[in-house]
Amino acid sequence: MMSSVLTPDIRIGPAADGDYEGVMAISEGIYMGVDYLPYRYHAWLKDPQRRMFVAKSEGKVVGFDSFLLVDDGITAVVQGLRVADWMRGCGVAGILQRFCFKTLRSDHPTVTRVRLTTVENPPATMLNTYHIIHSKAVISVFISAEQLDETIKILESRVSSTCDNCIPPVFLEYSDVHNLFPGRLKEEDLLPGGFLMQAWLPITTNKANLDLMQRWKVQWLCSYPCDALCDVTGSSELHDVKGSFDVNIGFLSLGSPMFPVPLGEGKHRLNIDVFGTDLSFAKIHILYQFKEAVKKLSTGESIICFVYLDESLHGGLNDFFEGFTPFKFCREQLVLEMDLTSIKIA
Ligand SMILES: CC(C)(COP(=O)(O)OP(=O)(O)OC[C@H]1O[C@@H](n2cnc3c(N)ncnc32)[C@H](O)[C@@H]1OP(=O)(O)O)[C@@H](O)C(=O)NCCC(=O)NCCS
């Protein structure tokens, strides 16, 4: 059983079911109302790969942090860090993080690196400990319940005007997902840095990570590369396709199941990660993922849709969403990494 750490005012210990209200009380307004923690908190507690911690002052929750063990136990991804607004700037975040690092060293000695994702312009002090290893552009839009049908029509028209000859991408079974890397897709073509981004989670393509995503019901959508297409279509069709698609490397996207967010009744957040640099593929993947997600909404529910993409697609996909209501949350998603074996923890 892990012991708690006592500082002059702050006590850090494992988070429990009973801390939910306290953690929610310090989370108000976080991430402009699209915070994932209210929805995930209890499921996270049950996950054997995750550890969650609360910082308390005078018995009251003033901070929260967690990590998830991934990549076969080599990497810990820190997620959910937050400090009560009345306690910010007092070093609580630093204390929580050092507690996580010490716990990793003592309880999970196979972990050699720590990763996190954050938005653009992280505080300079973070870059003393972490270095940036990857970034993706972010486009996010709000689509009200009334706009959903029209949105699909608009996106369909914008897809079909660019890809009349396109071979539809396919949603994969997890048996196919396990054979993708290495296999019909190449990491070096589609996954810069060698890892997947699933929503804000940077992980490698190893089996255990894919199993995690299966449990979370992440939807894999794939456009296979040229050779695979040849098998299916025959060469004459392929000739047309080649005009507008980067058929040689294929394209991949992940659609994470939507979840309700605190922003308002019936508002759901949808995360779509796209992998590859071909604009035509990107558009059709977003359309397919969006349509698939919308099927699960009930009447009157709306979506805040986040798309994470290669920077080179930013201009083209901005045009794809032209006229939609922007949800201005961030411009970029950064992946930061730190070598846990080399840092000094005070
Ligand atoms: C970001 C936040 C947790 C900082 O809390 P804080 O207690 O004011 O931070 P402090 O000034 O006391 O401590 C700063 C330490 O946290 C680190 N830090 C700041 N922002 C961070 C972040 N987003 N992720 C990880 N570490 C962060 C700093 O590098 C610094 O580290 P050091 O002590 O080793 O120098 C707080 O502002 C917050 O809750 N914001 C809203 C939620 C949020 O944006 N969370 C970040 C998720 S990526």
PDBQT file of the ligand as one rigid body, heavy atoms in Angstrom, charges set to zero:
ROOT
HETATM    1  C1  LIG A 401      -1.373  23.896 -15.319  1.00  0.00    +0.000 C 
HETATM    2  C2  LIG A 401      -1.634  23.911 -13.805  1.00  0.00    +0.000 C 
HETATM    3  C3  LIG A 401      -1.874  22.493 -13.320  1.00  0.00    +0.000 C 
HETATM    4  C4  LIG A 401      -0.418  24.489 -13.116  1.00  0.00    +0.000 C 
HETATM    5  O1  LIG A 401      -0.667  24.436 -11.726  1.00  0.00    +0.000 OA
HETATM    6  P1  LIG A 401       0.146  25.349 -10.668  1.00  0.00    +0.000 P 
HETATM    7  O2  LIG A 401       0.016  24.726  -9.342  1.00  0.00    +0.000 OA
HETATM    8  O3  LIG A 401      -0.253  26.743 -10.805  1.00  0.00    +0.000 OA
HETATM    9  O4  LIG A 401       1.613  25.213 -11.171  1.00  0.00    +0.000 OA
HETATM   10  P2  LIG A 401       2.845  25.690 -10.322  1.00  0.00    +0.000 P 
HETATM   11  O5  LIG A 401       3.167  27.064 -10.797  1.00  0.00    +0.000 OA
HETATM   12  O6  LIG A 401       2.580  25.580  -8.915  1.00  0.00    +0.000 OA
HETATM   13  O7  LIG A 401       3.904  24.654 -10.722  1.00  0.00    +0.000 OA
HETATM   14  C5  LIG A 401       4.451  24.777 -11.957  1.00  0.00    +0.000 C 
HETATM   15  C6  LIG A 401       5.062  23.454 -12.244  1.00  0.00    +0.000 C 
HETATM   16  O8  LIG A 401       4.140  22.711 -13.033  1.00  0.00    +0.000 OA
HETATM   17  C7  LIG A 401       4.657  22.565 -14.337  1.00  0.00    +0.000 C 
HETATM   18  N1  LIG A 401       3.559  22.730 -15.264  1.00  0.00    +0.000 N 
HETATM   19  C8  LIG A 401       2.883  23.826 -15.586  1.00  0.00    +0.000 A 
HETATM   20  N2  LIG A 401       1.946  23.530 -16.508  1.00  0.00    +0.000 NA
HETATM   21  C9  LIG A 401       2.041  22.214 -16.743  1.00  0.00    +0.000 A 
HETATM   22  C10 LIG A 401       1.368  21.306 -17.581  1.00  0.00    +0.000 A 
HETATM   23  N3  LIG A 401       0.389  21.703 -18.405  1.00  0.00    +0.000 N 
HETATM   24  N4  LIG A 401       1.747  20.005 -17.576  1.00  0.00    +0.000 NA
HETATM   25  C11 LIG A 401       2.753  19.593 -16.776  1.00  0.00    +0.000 A 
HETATM   26  N5  LIG A 401       3.421  20.398 -15.967  1.00  0.00    +0.000 NA
HETATM   27  C12 LIG A 401       3.062  21.698 -15.948  1.00  0.00    +0.000 A 
HETATM   28  C13 LIG A 401       5.707  23.640 -14.473  1.00  0.00    +0.000 C 
HETATM   29  O9  LIG A 401       6.688  23.269 -15.410  1.00  0.00    +0.000 OA
HETATM   30  C14 LIG A 401       6.290  23.694 -13.053  1.00  0.00    +0.000 C 
HETATM   31  O10 LIG A 401       7.189  22.626 -12.847  1.00  0.00    +0.000 OA
HETATM   32  P3  LIG A 401       8.392  22.786 -11.767  1.00  0.00    +0.000 P 
HETATM   33  O11 LIG A 401       7.744  22.881 -10.433  1.00  0.00    +0.000 OA
HETATM   34  O12 LIG A 401       9.170  21.522 -11.973  1.00  0.00    +0.000 OA
HETATM   35  O13 LIG A 401       9.101  24.037 -12.179  1.00  0.00    +0.000 OA
HETATM   36  C15 LIG A 401      -2.872  24.809 -13.453  1.00  0.00    +0.000 C 
HETATM   37  O14 LIG A 401      -2.708  26.062 -14.023  1.00  0.00    +0.000 OA
HETATM   38  C16 LIG A 401      -4.204  24.233 -13.933  1.00  0.00    +0.000 C 
HETATM   39  O15 LIG A 401      -4.847  23.461 -13.204  1.00  0.00    +0.000 OA
HETATM   40  N6  LIG A 401      -4.658  24.622 -15.135  1.00  0.00    +0.000 N 
HETATM   41  C17 LIG A 401      -5.897  24.122 -15.681  1.00  0.00    +0.000 C 
HETATM   42  C18 LIG A 401      -5.766  22.677 -16.169  1.00  0.00    +0.000 C 
HETATM   43  C19 LIG A 401      -4.657  22.504 -17.168  1.00  0.00    +0.000 C 
HETATM   44  O16 LIG A 401      -4.515  23.290 -18.082  1.00  0.00    +0.000 OA
HETATM   45  N7  LIG A 401      -3.877  21.437 -16.985  1.00  0.00    +0.000 N 
HETATM   46  C20 LIG A 401      -2.763  21.143 -17.852  1.00  0.00    +0.000 C 
HETATM   47  C21 LIG A 401      -2.995  19.927 -18.616  1.00  0.00    +0.000 C 
HETATM   48  S1  LIG A 401      -1.806  19.736 -19.918  1.00  0.00    +0.000 SA
ENDROOT
TORSDOF 0
